[in-house]
Amino acid sequence: MINVSTTAASKINELLSEEGKEGSGLRVFVQGGGCSGFQYGLMIEEDGGTADQVYESNGVRLFIDPVSISYLKGAEVDFVETVTGGGFTIKNPNATSTCGCGSSFSA
């Protein structure tokens, strides 16, 4: 299971509305790369693939491929505002270490 914070859900729904893609969801994935070995990816997804696991959290549909799900179990998508702007982050209990930018990890 992967969760979306209420703050992130609000921002995601706002973005989907701006893009005219109400009813779509968010693809959350892990790929090789980044300074710690793996990096997260997020993108708007209209319909998932046949092998995807689909979750719903705070009104947001999440599409996760079979490889990524093993790295993302128990994770949370959040949205944080900082002095330099805002952005989505993933809080991942499976990460053994993360890099300074927060967008890559090792497991």
N, C-alpha and C positions, 0 to 999 in steps of 0.2 A: 504494500500500500504506500502511496505517496500522497502527501497533503499539500494544499495551497492555503497560505495564510489569508485572512480576510482582507488585509491590505493588498496583497498580490491579486486576489480574486477581483477586487474592485478595479484595479489597474488593468488587468487582462480584459475584463468585460468592457472597459472604456476603450481600449485599443481595438478590440473586435468591432465595436460599434463604429469607431472612426473609420475603420477599413471596410465597413459594410459587410462584415462577416459574422453577424450574430448567428449563434447556433454552431459555430466552429469551436475548436478547442485549441489546446496547446500541446505540441509534441515536445517531450523532454527526453533528451538522449545524452549518452556518454560516448565520446570518441577518443581515440589515441591522440596525444599531443599535449601541448601546454608544458610549463616548466616542471610539473610534478608527475607527468606520465599520462594523465587522462584530463579531458576538459569537458565541461558541460555545454550543452546546446539547447536552445529554446527556439521554437518557430511556430507560427500559426499553422494549424492542421485542420482541413475541412473534413476529411474522412480518413480514418486510420487504415492501415494495411490488415490483411487477414490474420497475420501472426501477432499483431499488436495487442497488448493488454490495455483496456480502457478503464479508467477510474474517474470518479467524479468527486470533487472536493470543493465545498463552498460555492457550488453552482458552476464550476469550471470543469469541462471534460479534459482529461489528460490522456494522451496516447504515448505508450512506451513500448519500444521494440523488445524482443526477448533477451537480447544481449544486455541492453542497458538496465533492464529491471533488476538484474542481480546486483548491480552497483547502487541502485537507487531505493531499495527497500527501506522504508521508514524515513525517507528524506522529506524535506519541506521546501516548497518554492515560496519565497518571500520577496517583498519589494521594500527597499530601504532608500530613504532620502538622506543625502549627505550635503555638506557645504558645497561640494563640487557638482552636485546633481543627484539623480536617483537612478536606480537600476534594480533588476531582478538578481536575487542570489539564491543559492541552493544550500540549505543546511543539511548536511549528509552525515548521519551517524556511522556510516561504513568507511568514511575516509580516514586513513591512518595519519595523513598529513595533508596540508594545503599550502598553496603558495601565497605570497603577499597580496596578489591581486584578487584572490578568492574565486577565480574561475577555473582553476585546475587543482587536481588532487591525486593522491596515490592511495591504493587500496591494499 
